[in-house]
């Protein structure tokens, strides 16, 4: 179904065939086959072979597929791409992205592999996980037309910042600035920002909900996750509510009627409606329609 919706993105270790098979039955907006941190060095080769075979299986279920390769500094990126870049792959995630030059290097590697295999249009998904990455995020998001979204990785960022995810304050004040900085940069580039996985207890749905709502309030469009139990919660939080959709329809109708009468603004239920309000309503309704379309498609499958 593509990369237009990224409310929930499920990480799956590429060296675990059982989890890959299990992921086929899940319904996140996208699946990340992870060749990086989730895979021990001795399992990297196995993970590459599994990734090559898993792409076709996951695509049969119409999953959006993102491959997280090993970072450029490891020297493993090129061989990862040789296995990972196949028909059906939607994007390549570059971990620990810190500068636009890294995106340009990855782009050249992708172009070379695409040329060998007759592929095109593979997108790039930078994952920002360090202080330097946040500092350079403005340059990163505008570095390539292939970039489809920007992700934030809190665990590595906090480690780089000299803190631990498990000792931060309850309101996560330590992550407010990097989250806001990344979300604003992404928005300026017309890209969705995707938040870090929740690293608390898997059963802590209250904690997950709180953290996801913080990300939503800062402008994130979705959140990565490491367990299927989080998918439904994330899809709900990052979707317009029925109330939002109903109000969006009212705003669109009221504004278009006012515009037809030559007015630039009107009122609805005691509130002023203008072009900005109208555009926000259109965006809400467009997202709702994408979600409905995806849901119908999955139901048919």
N, C-alpha and C positions, 0 to 999 in steps of 0.2 A: 504493500500500500504506500510505500515511500516514506520520506522524512518530514512530511508536513505536520506530523503530530508526534511529539516526544514527551508525553506526560510521564510515562514510566519506561525506563530502559533497564532491562534485566541483564546483569553480568552472569556469564556461564563460563566456568573454567574449561578451556578447550581441550584439556587432557583428560577430561572425565566424560566418557561416552554415555554413562548412565544419566548424568545431569543434562547432557545435550538432548538425549531422547526425551527426557522429562520436559524440557523446555518447549518441545514441539507442541505440547498440549496447553501451554500457558498462553495468555493473551496480553503481554505488554505491548506498548507501541513499537518497541524495537528490542532486539537482542544483541548484546555484545559478546562475541566469542573472544575470550580473553587469552592472549598468548603471553601476557606480561606478568604482573605480580602474582596472579593466582596459580602460575605454573612454575614449579621448581626447575632449575636449570637442567637437571637430568631428564626432565619430561618435555623439554621444548620441542624436540623432534617429533615425538608422539603427538603432541598438541597440534603441530602443523599438519600432519597427515589427517588427524581427526577433523581439523577445520576444513580441509579440502573436501572431505566426504560429507561433513555436516551441512555445508552451504546448500547443497541440493535438497537435502531432507527438510531443512527449515524453510526453504523457499516453496516447497510443495504445500506448506501450510500458510503461505503468503506472509511470512514474517519479514520485517525490515531487519536487515543484517548489517551490523557494524563489527569490524574486526579491530580489536586493540592489539597493535603490534608492539614489539619491544622498542624502547626509545632509541634515537639515533646514536647516543653515546655508547650503547651496548655493542654496536657492530652487528646486531642481529636483524635489523629492520629489513634489509634487502632480501635475505632468505625468507623472512616471514612473508613478505609481499609475493615472493615467487609461488608460495603455496596458497596465500590468502586471496590474492586478486583473481577472482573467478567470476563468471557470469552469475548474477544474483546478489553480489555484494554491493551494498548501497554506499557504505562509507568506511574509511579507515580512521581509527582514533589514534592520535599521536599523544602518548602520555608525557607528562613532565615538560610540556611545551613552554619554552621560556623566551623565544624570540622569533621574529618573522622569518629570519634566515633559515630556521629549522623547518618551517612550513614550505619554504621554497625548495629546500633540499628534498623533502618528502615528495613534493609535487613532481620533481624531476624523476625520482625513483618510480613513482606511480605511472608517469607518462611512458617511461621506458618499458615497464611491464605491460601496460595496456597495448603498446605498439606490437609487442611480441604476440599477444593473445587476441588482437582485434577487438579490444574493449575500449570504452570511453566513458567519460562523465562520472568516474568514481569520485565521491565527495570526500572532504577532509573534515575531521571532527577534533579540533585541538582540545586537550585536557590540561587545564591550568592547575598546577599543584605546588607552586613555590612562590616565594616573595618576588623573585625576579620575574616570574611569569605574570603575576598581577601587575607589577610595575610596567611591564611592556604590553599589557593586554590590548591597548588601543592600536598599536602597530600590528599585533597578531591578527586581530579580527578583520583588518583590511588588507591582509597580505596576499590573499588568493581568492579568486572567484569560485574555487572549489569548496571553500569552507561552508558547511551547512548548519553548524551549531557550535556553541562553545560550552565546555563543561568545567565544573569546579570540583577539585579533589581536596577535601578538607584535611584528611589525615596527614598527607605529606606536607601540605601547606603549614599546618600547625607544628609539625616536627621541624620544618625549616625555620619557623618563627620562634622556636625554642619552647613550645608548649606541647601538651598532650591532649588529644581529643577527650580523654577520659577524666581530665581535671579542669576543663574549661567551665566557666560560670553557667548557671542554669539558663540564662537568657542568651548565651552564646555571643556575648558582646565582642569577643575576640574575632569573630567571623563576620561581623556586620560590615566593616569596610571592604574586605576583599569580595564579599558577595555583591555588595552594591556596586563596586567598581567594575566587576565583571559584567553584571547585568546591564549596566548603563552602556558599556562599550559594545556589548552584543546588540542592544537595541539600536544604537547609533548606526551599526553596520547592517541592520535589518535581519539579524540572526536570533534564533531562540537561545536563551541561556538555560542550561540544565544543571541542577544542583547536585552536590555530592551525595553518595549513598549515606543512609542513616547507619551509623556505626554502633548504636546502642544495642540492647538486647533485641533479638529478633521478635520476641513476643511483646515488646513494649510498643504497642500500637498507639498509645497515647503520646509517647515521646516522638514517634514517627510523624504523627499528625501535627504536633506542635512545630516540629522542625520544618515540615513541608509547608505549613502555613506561613512561617517566617520567610521562606524562600519565595512563596507566591507573592507576599506583600512587597518584596524587593524587586519583583519583575521577572522572576524565573518562570519558565513555561513547563517545566517538568523536573523530574528527579531520577537519578540512577538508583538502582536497588540491587541487593545481593541475595534476596530471597523472594520467591514467588508470592509469599503471603503479603507482601507489601504492594503488589501491583494494583489491586482493587482500590485500596486507600488512596494511592497516588493518582490513579485515573479520576477518581471522584473529586479530589481537592483541586486538580489542575484543569477541571472541566467547568464551564459555566453552569450555574445552578438553573433549575427551572424558572426561578424568580428572575434571574439575570436575563434569560432568554426571552421571557415574556415582556420584560421591560424594554429590552433591545428592540423587539418588534414594534412596541408602542412608540418608541422614540423615532424609529425609521419612518413609520407611517405619519406621525405628527409633523416631522421635519419636512418630508417630501410634499405633504399637503401645503405646508406654509410656504415652501419654496415655489410651488406652482402658483401661489397667489402673489409672488414677488417679494416675499418676506425672507430676511436672512436669519431670523430667530423666532421662536415661539415659546409657549409654556406648556408643560405637561405635569399635571398633578402638583401644581404649585412650584415647579422648578423650571428654570430657563433651559431651553433646548436650542443649541446652535450647531454650527458645522463640526466643531470638535466633538461635541457629544454624539452627533450623528455618526462620525467616523468610528468612534469607539463602539457604538452599537452595531455597526456593520461588521467590525472585526469580531465582536462577540458572536454574532449570528453566523458568520462564516466558519468560525471554529466549531460551533455547535453542529453545523451541517457536515463538516468533515468527520466529526465524531459519529454522527448518525450513519453516515455512509460507511464508515469502517465497521461499525457494529452490525449493520445489515450484511455486509460482506462476510464477516466472521460467522454470522448465524447461518448463512447459506453454506459456508464451508463445513 
